[in-house]
Amino acid sequence: RARLKSTAITALRRYTPTPYSGRVCIFLPNKAWMRSGAAPRQWLRVMPQAEFYFGPEDCNDSRMLEEPDAPAIAELYRQATQRAGRLM
């Protein structure tokens, strides 16, 4: 698990995003992440149409895809895909 995390962090540091005008959904653990060191708003520079979806206030970022937060994140995903269907 630690090796996977280290590999992911290395890949993220090397990644240089390019502009994309299509629809992108960004799922964050909670609204507090908008003010975090992760700086998710920076993605708007290259993806101006990005949509942000937020999990529960007490959502744990390292376990947001596990119980008890997984159902809330799954519901956000359903909402995002339903919205995509309406946009087409």
N, CA, C and O atoms as CSV, one atom per row, in Angstrom:
chain,resi,resn,atom,element,x,y,z
A,1,ARG,N,N,0.829,-1.201,0.000
A,1,ARG,CA,C,0.000,0.000,0.000
A,1,ARG,C,C,0.872,1.263,0.000
A,1,ARG,O,O,0.586,2.221,-0.718
A,2,ALA,N,N,1.924,1.254,0.803
A,2,ALA,CA,C,2.824,2.410,0.861
A,2,ALA,C,C,3.530,2.606,-0.477
A,2,ALA,O,O,3.744,3.736,-0.916
A,3,ARG,N,N,3.891,1.498,-1.119
A,3,ARG,CA,C,4.559,1.590,-2.420
A,3,ARG,C,C,3.616,2.171,-3.474
A,3,ARG,O,O,4.025,2.997,-4.291
A,4,LEU,N,N,2.370,1.743,-3.452
A,4,LEU,CA,C,1.379,2.269,-4.388
A,4,LEU,C,C,1.191,3.767,-4.171
A,4,LEU,O,O,1.127,4.539,-5.128
A,5,LYS,N,N,1.104,4.167,-2.909
A,5,LYS,CA,C,0.946,5.586,-2.588
A,5,LYS,C,C,2.149,6.384,-3.093
A,5,LYS,O,O,1.986,7.448,-3.690
A,6,SER,N,N,3.333,5.878,-2.857
A,6,SER,CA,C,4.551,6.559,-3.298
A,6,SER,C,C,4.594,6.679,-4.824
A,6,SER,O,O,4.973,7.720,-5.360
A,7,THR,N,N,4.206,5.617,-5.511
A,7,THR,CA,C,4.179,5.631,-6.978
A,7,THR,C,C,3.177,6.650,-7.492
A,7,THR,O,O,3.462,7.384,-8.439
A,8,ALA,N,N,2.007,6.697,-6.873
A,8,ALA,CA,C,0.970,7.654,-7.281
A,8,ALA,C,C,1.437,9.091,-7.072
A,8,ALA,O,O,1.220,9.946,-7.931
A,9,ILE,N,N,2.065,9.354,-5.954
A,9,ILE,CA,C,2.553,10.706,-5.665
A,9,ILE,C,C,3.622,11.107,-6.677
A,9,ILE,O,O,3.621,12.238,-7.161
A,10,THR,N,N,4.522,10.202,-6.995
A,10,THR,CA,C,5.557,10.488,-7.992
A,10,THR,C,C,4.931,10.798,-9.349
A,10,THR,O,O,5.340,11.743,-10.024
A,11,ALA,N,N,3.947,10.007,-9.745
A,11,ALA,CA,C,3.273,10.232,-11.033
A,11,ALA,C,C,2.570,11.583,-11.056
A,11,ALA,O,O,2.623,12.296,-12.057
A,12,LEU,N,N,1.915,11.933,-9.959
A,12,LEU,CA,C,1.224,13.221,-9.897
A,12,LEU,C,C,2.195,14.390,-10.003
A,12,LEU,O,O,1.894,15.392,-10.652
A,13,ARG,N,N,3.327,14.270,-9.386
A,13,ARG,CA,C,4.321,15.352,-9.440
A,13,ARG,C,C,4.869,15.541,-10.851
A,13,ARG,O,O,5.225,16.654,-11.236
A,14,ARG,N,N,4.936,14.474,-11.609
A,14,ARG,CA,C,5.464,14.542,-12.977
A,14,ARG,C,C,4.407,14.974,-13.988
A,14,ARG,O,O,4.741,15.388,-15.098
A,15,TYR,N,N,3.175,14.884,-13.619
A,15,TYR,CA,C,2.076,15.144,-14.552
A,15,TYR,C,C,1.939,16.633,-14.850
A,15,TYR,O,O,1.935,17.459,-13.938
A,16,THR,N,N,1.829,16.964,-16.112
A,16,THR,CA,C,1.575,18.334,-16.545
A,16,THR,C,C,0.251,18.333,-17.296
A,16,THR,O,O,0.172,17.803,-18.404
A,17,PRO,N,N,-0.785,18.915,-16.710
A,17,PRO,CA,C,-2.090,18.893,-17.375
A,17,PRO,C,C,-2.123,19.771,-18.617
A,17,PRO,O,O,-1.446,20.796,-18.693
A,18,THR,N,N,-2.919,19.349,-19.580
A,18,THR,CA,C,-3.133,20.136,-20.792
A,18,THR,C,C,-4.592,20.570,-20.823
A,18,THR,O,O,-5.451,19.893,-20.259
A,19,PRO,N,N,-4.877,21.680,-21.468
A,19,PRO,CA,C,-6.252,22.186,-21.498
A,19,PRO,C,C,-7.242,21.168,-22.066
A,19,PRO,O,O,-6.943,20.438,-23.011
A,20,TYR,N,N,-8.411,21.148,-21.466
A,20,TYR,CA,C,-9.484,20.253,-21.885
A,20,TYR,C,C,-10.792,21.003,-21.711
A,20,TYR,O,O,-11.076,21.511,-20.626
A,21,SER,N,N,-11.586,21.076,-22.762
A,21,SER,CA,C,-12.825,21.855,-22.696
A,21,SER,C,C,-14.058,21.003,-22.437
A,21,SER,O,O,-15.165,21.533,-22.350
A,22,GLY,N,N,-13.887,19.703,-22.313
A,22,GLY,CA,C,-15.027,18.818,-22.065
A,22,GLY,C,C,-15.450,18.808,-20.608
A,22,GLY,O,O,-14.901,19.527,-19.774
A,23,ARG,N,N,-16.430,17.984,-20.327
A,23,ARG,CA,C,-16.967,17.865,-18.973
A,23,ARG,C,C,-16.065,16.980,-18.123
A,23,ARG,O,O,-15.660,15.897,-18.544
A,24,VAL,N,N,-15.761,17.455,-16.931
A,24,VAL,CA,C,-14.952,16.715,-15.970
A,24,VAL,C,C,-15.606,16.864,-14.608
A,24,VAL,O,O,-15.992,17.966,-14.216
A,25,CYS,N,N,-15.732,15.765,-13.890
A,25,CYS,CA,C,-16.292,15.792,-12.535
A,25,CYS,C,C,-15.166,15.502,-11.545
A,25,CYS,O,O,-14.451,14.508,-11.671
A,26,ILE,N,N,-15.024,16.373,-10.576
A,26,ILE,CA,C,-14.003,16.211,-9.550
A,26,ILE,C,C,-14.713,15.915,-8.236
A,26,ILE,O,O,-15.495,16.727,-7.741
A,27,PHE,N,N,-14.432,14.745,-7.682
A,27,PHE,CA,C,-15.060,14.322,-6.435
A,27,PHE,C,C,-14.083,14.565,-5.289
A,27,PHE,O,O,-12.990,13.998,-5.255
A,28,LEU,N,N,-14.494,15.413,-4.357
A,28,LEU,CA,C,-13.662,15.749,-3.204
A,28,LEU,C,C,-14.305,15.202,-1.940
A,28,LEU,O,O,-15.526,15.058,-1.876
A,29,PRO,N,N,-13.490,14.895,-0.930
A,29,PRO,CA,C,-14.039,14.337,0.302
A,29,PRO,C,C,-15.083,15.245,0.954
A,29,PRO,O,O,-16.109,14.771,1.440
A,30,ASN,N,N,-14.815,16.546,0.960
A,30,ASN,CA,C,-15.742,17.505,1.576
A,30,ASN,C,C,-15.396,18.912,1.084
A,30,ASN,O,O,-14.394,19.105,0.395
A,31,LYS,N,N,-16.222,19.880,1.438
A,31,LYS,CA,C,-16.014,21.256,0.965
A,31,LYS,C,C,-14.723,21.869,1.494
A,31,LYS,O,O,-14.142,22.738,0.845
A,32,ALA,N,N,-14.272,21.432,2.656
A,32,ALA,CA,C,-13.031,21.966,3.227
A,32,ALA,C,C,-11.839,21.726,2.295
A,32,ALA,O,O,-10.850,22.456,2.354
A,33,TRP,N,N,-11.930,20.728,1.456
A,33,TRP,CA,C,-10.844,20.434,0.524
A,33,TRP,C,C,-10.636,21.543,-0.496
A,33,TRP,O,O,-9.561,21.631,-1.089
A,34,MET,N,N,-11.623,22.384,-0.713
A,34,MET,CA,C,-11.450,23.513,-1.636
A,34,MET,C,C,-10.395,24.480,-1.106
A,34,MET,O,O,-9.779,25.217,-1.876
A,35,ARG,N,N,-10.192,24.473,0.206
A,35,ARG,CA,C,-9.211,25.366,0.835
A,35,ARG,C,C,-7.957,24.610,1.277
A,35,ARG,O,O,-7.115,25.153,1.993
A,36,SER,N,N,-7.844,23.376,0.850
A,36,SER,CA,C,-6.729,22.540,1.306
A,36,SER,C,C,-5.479,22.760,0.459
A,36,SER,O,O,-5.510,23.466,-0.549
A,37,GLY,N,N,-4.409,22.157,0.875
A,37,GLY,CA,C,-3.164,22.209,0.118
A,37,GLY,C,C,-3.268,21.518,-1.232
A,37,GLY,O,O,-2.412,21.711,-2.096
A,38,ALA,N,N,-4.306,20.716,-1.420
A,38,ALA,CA,C,-4.510,20.041,-2.707
A,38,ALA,C,C,-4.873,21.043,-3.801
A,38,ALA,O,O,-4.688,20.765,-4.986
A,39,ALA,N,N,-5.384,22.198,-3.410
A,39,ALA,CA,C,-5.714,23.297,-4.329
A,39,ALA,C,C,-6.506,22.842,-5.554
A,39,ALA,O,O,-6.058,23.050,-6.682
A,40,PRO,N,N,-7.664,22.229,-5.359
A,40,PRO,CA,C,-8.427,21.712,-6.503
A,40,PRO,C,C,-8.882,22.776,-7.496
A,40,PRO,O,O,-9.112,22.468,-8.666
A,41,ARG,N,N,-9.015,24.015,-7.049
A,41,ARG,CA,C,-9.434,25.081,-7.979
A,41,ARG,C,C,-8.421,25.289,-9.105
A,41,ARG,O,O,-8.770,25.819,-10.160
A,42,GLN,N,N,-7.194,24.885,-8.892
A,42,GLN,CA,C,-6.174,25.040,-9.934
A,42,GLN,C,C,-6.544,24.273,-11.199
A,42,GLN,O,O,-6.123,24.643,-12.295
A,43,TRP,N,N,-7.327,23.211,-11.054
A,43,TRP,CA,C,-7.744,22.445,-12.234
A,43,TRP,C,C,-8.584,23.291,-13.176
A,43,TRP,O,O,-8.640,23.014,-14.374
A,44,LEU,N,N,-9.236,24.317,-12.651
A,44,LEU,CA,C,-10.076,25.161,-13.503
A,44,LEU,C,C,-9.258,25.897,-14.563
A,44,LEU,O,O,-9.808,26.332,-15.576
A,45,ARG,N,N,-7.972,26.038,-14.343
A,45,ARG,CA,C,-7.105,26.682,-15.340
A,45,ARG,C,C,-7.058,25.881,-16.639
A,45,ARG,O,O,-6.995,26.451,-17.728
A,46,VAL,N,N,-7.089,24.575,-16.514
A,46,VAL,CA,C,-6.999,23.717,-17.702
A,46,VAL,C,C,-8.313,23.017,-18.030
A,46,VAL,O,O,-8.484,22.489,-19.130
A,47,MET,N,N,-9.232,23.012,-17.085
A,47,MET,CA,C,-10.548,22.402,-17.294
A,47,MET,C,C,-11.624,23.367,-16.800
A,47,MET,O,O,-12.199,23.154,-15.733
A,48,PRO,N,N,-11.900,24.418,-17.560
A,48,PRO,CA,C,-12.821,25.449,-17.084
A,48,PRO,C,C,-14.251,24.961,-16.851
A,48,PRO,O,O,-15.018,25.621,-16.151
A,49,GLN,N,N,-14.614,23.825,-17.424
A,49,GLN,CA,C,-15.967,23.289,-17.246
A,49,GLN,C,C,-16.050,22.276,-16.104
A,49,GLN,O,O,-17.084,21.633,-15.928
A,50,ALA,N,N,-14.989,22.129,-15.336
A,50,ALA,CA,C,-14.968,21.135,-14.262
A,50,ALA,C,C,-16.090,21.387,-13.259
A,50,ALA,O,O,-16.393,22.527,-12.906
A,51,GLU,N,N,-16.690,20.298,-12.816
A,51,GLU,CA,C,-17.742,20.353,-11.796
A,51,GLU,C,C,-17.196,19.701,-10.534
A,51,GLU,O,O,-16.571,18.642,-10.592
A,52,PHE,N,N,-17.435,20.336,-9.401
A,52,PHE,CA,C,-16.980,19.788,-8.127
A,52,PHE,C,C,-18.143,19.146,-7.392
A,52,PHE,O,O,-19.237,19.705,-7.323
A,53,TYR,N,N,-17.892,17.973,-6.849
A,53,TYR,CA,C,-18.863,17.259,-6.027
A,53,TYR,C,C,-18.207,16.998,-4.679
A,53,TYR,O,O,-17.044,16.601,-4.606
A,54,PHE,N,N,-18.974,17.228,-3.605
A,54,PHE,CA,C,-18.415,17.143,-2.257
A,54,PHE,C,C,-19.092,16.061,-1.428
A,54,PHE,O,O,-20.317,15.944,-1.406
A,55,GLY,N,N,-18.268,15.276,-0.750
A,55,GLY,CA,C,-18.773,14.278,0.180
A,55,GLY,C,C,-19.206,14.940,1.479
A,55,GLY,O,O,-19.182,16.165,1.595
A,56,PRO,N,N,-19.606,14.126,2.462
A,56,PRO,CA,C,-20.047,14.653,3.756
A,56,PRO,C,C,-18.937,15.436,4.466
A,56,PRO,O,O,-17.751,15.186,4.251
A,57,GLU,N,N,-19.336,16.376,5.304
A,57,GLU,CA,C,-18.368,17.221,6.029
A,57,GLU,C,C,-17.307,16.409,6.758
A,57,GLU,O,O,-16.140,16.800,6.785
A,58,ASP,N,N,-17.694,15.292,7.345
A,58,ASP,CA,C,-16.749,14.503,8.135
A,58,ASP,C,C,-16.111,13.377,7.325
A,58,ASP,O,O,-15.543,12.445,7.894
A,59,CYS,N,N,-16.204,13.460,6.013
A,59,CYS,CA,C,-15.654,12.419,5.142
A,59,CYS,C,C,-14.132,12.370,5.268
A,59,CYS,O,O,-13.456,13.397,5.202
A,60,ASN,N,N,-13.615,11.177,5.450
A,60,ASN,CA,C,-12.184,10.953,5.585
A,60,ASN,C,C,-11.593,10.760,4.191
A,60,ASN,O,O,-11.968,9.827,3.480
A,61,ASP,N,N,-10.679,11.632,3.802
A,61,ASP,CA,C,-10.145,11.595,2.438
A,61,ASP,C,C,-9.477,10.278,2.076
A,61,ASP,O,O,-9.593,9.829,0.936
A,62,SER,N,N,-8.797,9.663,2.992
A,62,SER,CA,C,-8.089,8.423,2.668
A,62,SER,C,C,-9.015,7.213,2.611
A,62,SER,O,O,-8.614,6.138,2.166
A,63,ARG,N,N,-10.255,7.392,3.064
A,63,ARG,CA,C,-11.203,6.271,3.065
A,63,ARG,C,C,-12.539,6.638,2.442
A,63,ARG,O,O,-13.555,6.017,2.753
A,64,MET,N,N,-12.555,7.625,1.581
A,64,MET,CA,C,-13.830,8.098,1.045
A,64,MET,C,C,-14.548,7.063,0.186
A,64,MET,O,O,-15.747,7.194,-0.060
A,65,LEU,N,N,-13.835,6.036,-0.274
A,65,LEU,CA,C,-14.466,4.978,-1.056
A,65,LEU,C,C,-14.747,3.738,-0.222
A,65,LEU,O,O,-15.031,2.666,-0.756
A,66,GLU,N,N,-14.664,3.898,1.095
A,66,GLU,CA,C,-14.966,2.813,2.026
A,66,GLU,C,C,-16.104,3.262,2.934
A,66,GLU,O,O,-16.462,4.440,2.954
A,67,GLU,N,N,-16.671,2.320,3.685
A,67,GLU,CA,C,-17.703,2.659,4.666
A,67,GLU,C,C,-17.086,3.561,5.725
A,67,GLU,O,O,-15.920,3.366,6.067
A,68,PRO,N,N,-17.790,4.508,6.244
A,68,PRO,CA,C,-19.203,4.809,6.037
A,68,PRO,C,C,-19.466,5.814,4.913
A,68,PRO,O,O,-20.623,6.142,4.649
A,69,ASP,N,N,-18.417,6.310,4.244
A,69,ASP,CA,C,-18.595,7.381,3.258
A,69,ASP,C,C,-18.912,6.900,1.844
A,69,ASP,O,O,-19.422,7.673,1.034
A,70,ALA,N,N,-18.624,5.655,1.540
A,70,ALA,CA,C,-18.813,5.147,0.176
A,70,ALA,C,C,-20.228,5.361,-0.367
A,70,ALA,O,O,-20.363,5.763,-1.523
A,71,PRO,N,N,-21.283,5.115,0.405
A,71,PRO,CA,C,-22.626,5.343,-0.150
A,71,PRO,C,C,-22.869,6.802,-0.553
A,71,PRO,O,O,-23.526,7.060,-1.561
A,72,ALA,N,N,-22.355,7.737,0.209
A,72,ALA,CA,C,-22.537,9.155,-0.125
A,72,ALA,C,C,-21.776,9.508,-1.402
A,72,ALA,O,O,-22.280,10.256,-2.240
A,73,ILE,N,N,-20.581,8.978,-1.547
A,73,ILE,CA,C,-19.789,9.238,-2.752
A,73,ILE,C,C,-20.448,8.572,-3.958
A,73,ILE,O,O,-20.471,9.143,-5.049
A,74,ALA,N,N,-20.980,7.371,-3.766
A,74,ALA,CA,C,-21.691,6.683,-4.852
A,74,ALA,C,C,-22.901,7.491,-5.307
A,74,ALA,O,O,-23.186,7.567,-6.502
A,75,GLU,N,N,-23.606,8.090,-4.365
A,75,GLU,CA,C,-24.765,8.920,-4.720
A,75,GLU,C,C,-24.322,10.152,-5.511
A,75,GLU,O,O,-24.999,10.553,-6.458
A,76,LEU,N,N,-23.215,10.743,-5.138
A,76,LEU,CA,C,-22.687,11.879,-5.902
A,76,LEU,C,C,-22.365,11.453,-7.333
A,76,LEU,O,O,-22.630,12.185,-8.286
A,77,TYR,N,N,-21.792,10.264,-7.467
A,77,TYR,CA,C,-21.468,9.749,-8.795
A,77,TYR,C,C,-22.747,9.546,-9.614
A,77,TYR,O,O,-22.791,9.887,-10.796
A,78,ARG,N,N,-23.779,8.992,-8.986
A,78,ARG,CA,C,-25.067,8.823,-9.677
A,78,ARG,C,C,-25.608,10.169,-10.143
A,78,ARG,O,O,-26.081,10.298,-11.272
A,79,GLN,N,N,-25.536,11.166,-9.273
A,79,GLN,CA,C,-26.014,12.501,-9.644
A,79,GLN,C,C,-25.228,13.052,-10.835
A,79,GLN,O,O,-25.805,13.639,-11.751
A,80,ALA,N,N,-23.921,12.859,-10.814
A,80,ALA,CA,C,-23.075,13.357,-11.904
A,80,ALA,C,C,-23.414,12.660,-13.220
A,80,ALA,O,O,-23.481,13.308,-14.264
A,81,THR,N,N,-23.627,11.348,-13.177
A,81,THR,CA,C,-23.941,10.636,-14.413
A,81,THR,C,C,-25.344,10.969,-14.901
A,81,THR,O,O,-25.577,11.024,-16.108
A,82,GLN,N,N,-26.278,11.190,-13.990
A,82,GLN,CA,C,-27.621,11.603,-14.404
A,82,GLN,C,C,-27.567,12.978,-15.057
A,82,GLN,O,O,-28.240,13.227,-16.057
A,83,ARG,N,N,-26.776,13.850,-14.493
A,83,ARG,CA,C,-26.615,15.190,-15.075
A,83,ARG,C,C,-26.012,15.081,-16.474
A,83,ARG,O,O,-26.406,15.812,-17.383
A,84,ALA,N,N,-25.074,14.183,-16.640
A,84,ALA,CA,C,-24.453,13.988,-17.956
A,84,ALA,C,C,-25.502,13.549,-18.972
A,84,ALA,O,O,-25.479,13.991,-20.121
A,85,GLY,N,N,-26.415,12.689,-18.556
A,85,GLY,CA,C,-27.479,12.238,-19.446
A,85,GLY,C,C,-28.390,13.371,-19.869
A,85,GLY,O,O,-28.853,13.407,-21.009
A,86,ARG,N,N,-28.651,14.291,-18.963
A,86,ARG,CA,C,-29.507,15.444,-19.278
A,86,ARG,C,C,-28.798,16.436,-20.191
A,86,ARG,O,O,-29.446,17.152,-20.955
A,87,LEU,N,N,-27.472,16.481,-20.116
A,87,LEU,CA,C,-26.707,17.427,-20.932
A,87,LEU,C,C,-26.560,16.960,-22.379
A,87,LEU,O,O,-26.262,17.759,-23.268
A,88,MET,N,N,-26.767,15.686,-22.606
A,88,MET,CA,C,-26.563,15.146,-23.968
A,88,MET,C,C,-27.768,15.337,-24.840
A,88,MET,O,O,-27.755,14.940,-26.005
